[in-house]
Amino acid sequence: MRKIFLSFCTILTAGIFLAAPAQVAAADATNILFHIKTDLGKDDAQICVAYNMIWAALREGGEVSVLIDASAVNTYKRGWSGKDALEGYKLPGSLRREIARQFGVEVGDVPATYGDYLNLLHSQGAKFYINGAMLVVSGISETFGDLSKISAKFFQPVTLAEMLRLFKQTDRVIVY
């Protein structure tokens, strides 16, 4: 038990110190690319924290782009229910209260689900891109540009060359 507690404390401390420089650098940037590459099933904290940081960057007034890549494309695949793995997933009440406190908004203004959160980020100006080749390779799409099995229809499929341009045209890249 003690080893688990010490491991948890070490990871938490490292996370605080490693996240702080990214947050400061992001606040100074005028053009930020969030590169989300980790599938919800592999580590649910990555995407959840990314959404918080995307909203923070939008509130700072910068231009925000989001690239969904690698295994993260699987998170947005619609299942038999017609929904993806994330859109109905509820934000914990404690997280909603903390986001409200940090952003100076009412708790009711913080999305209740991650699907609502994604739509909020898009409506506030975040541009979403998705690796079109990865959609084909993973079997989600039969052809490049096919978003019929993706829940977010505002995602723009991009080629590898277009992904490279996104990386080159940004002031900061934050990876999750």
Wavefront OBJ file of the C-alpha trace (Angstrom):
o trace
v 0.000 0.000 0.000
v 2.811 2.370 0.887
v 4.522 1.711 -2.474
v 1.300 2.479 -4.334
v 0.838 5.694 -2.352
v 4.441 6.794 -2.989
v 4.117 5.962 -6.683
v 0.903 7.975 -6.866
v 2.524 10.960 -5.117
v 5.549 10.802 -7.417
v 3.390 10.695 -10.540
v 1.158 13.505 -9.268
v 4.136 15.714 -8.403
v 5.821 15.033 -11.741
v 2.569 15.802 -13.545
v 2.215 19.152 -11.811
v 5.777 20.215 -12.608
v 5.719 18.916 -16.173
v 2.320 20.404 -16.978
v 3.132 23.885 -15.673
v 5.679 24.793 -18.406
v 3.281 23.630 -21.124
v 0.504 25.784 -19.670
v 2.733 28.848 -19.454
v 4.083 28.319 -22.971
v 0.568 27.789 -24.292
v -0.644 31.054 -22.768
v 2.072 32.982 -24.644
v 1.397 31.331 -27.994
v -0.918 32.828 -30.582
v -1.301 29.607 -32.571
v -1.485 26.292 -30.709
v -1.867 22.782 -32.097
v -3.123 20.103 -29.734
v -1.998 16.702 -31.010
v -4.299 14.088 -29.491
v -2.911 10.652 -30.215
v -3.920 8.470 -27.266
v -7.092 6.387 -27.464
v -9.593 6.744 -24.629
v -9.326 3.005 -24.002
v -5.566 3.244 -23.412
v -5.560 6.277 -21.110
v -8.780 8.190 -20.508
v -7.018 11.029 -18.688
v -5.130 12.186 -21.804
v -8.161 13.247 -23.843
v -9.996 14.586 -20.794
v -7.100 16.862 -19.821
v -6.623 17.877 -23.460
v -10.201 19.216 -23.601
v -9.551 21.337 -20.508
v -6.369 22.775 -22.006
v -8.042 23.419 -25.372
v -10.758 25.421 -23.616
v -8.130 27.320 -21.616
v -6.269 28.190 -24.844
v -9.481 29.340 -26.519
v -10.243 31.557 -23.525
v -6.765 33.125 -23.900
v -7.758 34.189 -27.410
v -5.286 32.183 -29.434
v -5.911 30.290 -32.636
v -6.463 26.667 -31.646
v -6.208 23.605 -33.855
v -6.664 20.007 -32.772
v -5.236 17.022 -34.640
v -6.804 13.651 -33.827
v -4.180 11.045 -34.718
v -2.860 7.527 -34.114
v -4.982 5.390 -31.773
v -7.105 8.399 -30.718
v -9.111 8.080 -33.955
v -10.769 5.004 -32.390
v -12.242 7.157 -29.623
v -14.507 8.944 -32.122
v -15.746 5.856 -33.970
v -19.482 5.407 -33.639
v -20.461 2.050 -32.193
v -23.634 0.031 -32.570
v -25.486 2.558 -30.404
v -24.700 5.348 -32.859
v -22.427 7.087 -30.353
v -18.689 7.071 -29.829
v -16.884 5.982 -26.659
v -16.603 9.504 -25.295
v -19.642 11.576 -26.212
v -21.986 10.289 -23.489
v -19.255 10.065 -20.849
v -20.099 12.481 -18.019
v -17.623 14.955 -16.577
v -17.275 14.331 -12.837
v -19.048 16.938 -10.733
v -15.825 17.839 -8.947
v -14.124 18.507 -12.297
v -17.010 20.655 -13.508
v -16.861 22.707 -10.301
v -13.079 23.143 -10.583
v -13.261 24.183 -14.240
v -16.026 26.661 -13.347
v -13.892 28.073 -10.544
v -10.761 28.417 -12.684
v -12.583 29.924 -15.666
v -14.881 32.136 -13.608
v -18.082 30.659 -15.056
v -21.136 29.016 -13.559
v -21.045 25.224 -13.182
v -24.027 25.093 -15.537
v -21.843 26.648 -18.247
v -19.392 23.738 -18.039
v -20.472 20.878 -20.317
v -22.031 17.872 -18.597
v -20.670 15.294 -21.076
v -17.546 15.028 -23.194
v -19.717 15.070 -26.316
v -21.097 18.438 -25.222
v -17.535 19.517 -24.374
v -16.299 18.659 -27.868
v -19.150 20.638 -29.414
v -18.428 23.599 -27.114
v -14.752 23.636 -28.144
v -15.744 23.552 -31.806
v -18.357 26.302 -31.357
v -15.768 28.505 -29.625
v -13.431 28.295 -32.606
v -11.229 25.217 -32.236
v -10.500 23.702 -35.643
v -10.532 19.905 -35.608
v -8.529 17.741 -37.989
v -8.283 13.962 -38.147
v -5.625 11.782 -39.753
v -7.495 10.450 -42.800
v -4.923 7.738 -43.499
v -5.235 6.407 -39.939
v -9.012 6.176 -40.385
v -8.470 3.934 -43.412
v -5.677 1.860 -41.839
v -7.721 1.244 -38.675
v -10.726 0.136 -40.738
v -12.965 2.986 -39.583
v -13.189 4.433 -43.107
v -13.170 2.539 -46.381
v -11.769 5.505 -48.309
v -9.966 8.720 -47.429
v -12.435 11.418 -46.372
v -15.196 9.013 -45.324
v -16.495 10.180 -41.938
v -19.644 8.049 -41.949
v -18.487 6.100 -38.853
v -17.079 9.157 -37.008
v -19.322 10.914 -34.495
v -17.978 14.454 -35.015
v -18.899 15.553 -38.525
v -16.930 18.786 -38.190
v -13.608 16.875 -38.130
v -11.670 17.612 -41.301
v -9.717 14.621 -42.664
v -6.131 15.584 -43.518
v -3.349 13.938 -45.482
v 0.133 13.359 -44.136
v 1.394 16.431 -46.028
v -1.400 18.536 -44.525
v -0.542 17.217 -41.051
v 3.062 18.247 -41.575
v 1.886 21.737 -42.574
v -0.182 21.967 -39.381
v 2.939 21.207 -37.328
v 5.046 23.724 -39.265
v 2.492 26.556 -39.086
v 1.991 26.525 -35.323
v 3.767 28.377 -32.529
v 3.318 25.543 -30.008
v 2.404 21.859 -30.145
v 0.940 20.216 -27.068
v 0.696 16.429 -27.220
v -1.776 14.166 -25.444
l 1 2 3 4 5 6 7 8 9 10 11 12 13 14 15 16 17 18 19 20 21 22 23 24 25 26 27 28 29 30 31 32 33 34 35 36 37 38 39 40 41 42 43 44 45 46 47 48 49 50 51 52 53 54 55 56 57 58 59 60 61 62 63 64 65 66 67 68 69 70 71 72 73 74 75 76 77 78 79 80 81 82 83 84 85 86 87 88 89 90 91 92 93 94 95 96 97 98 99 100 101 102 103 104 105 106 107 108 109 110 111 112 113 114 115 116 117 118 119 120 121 122 123 124 125 126 127 128 129 130 131 132 133 134 135 136 137 138 139 140 141 142 143 144 145 146 147 148 149 150 151 152 153 154 155 156 157 158 159 160 161 162 163 164 165 166 167 168 169 170 171 172 173 174 175 176
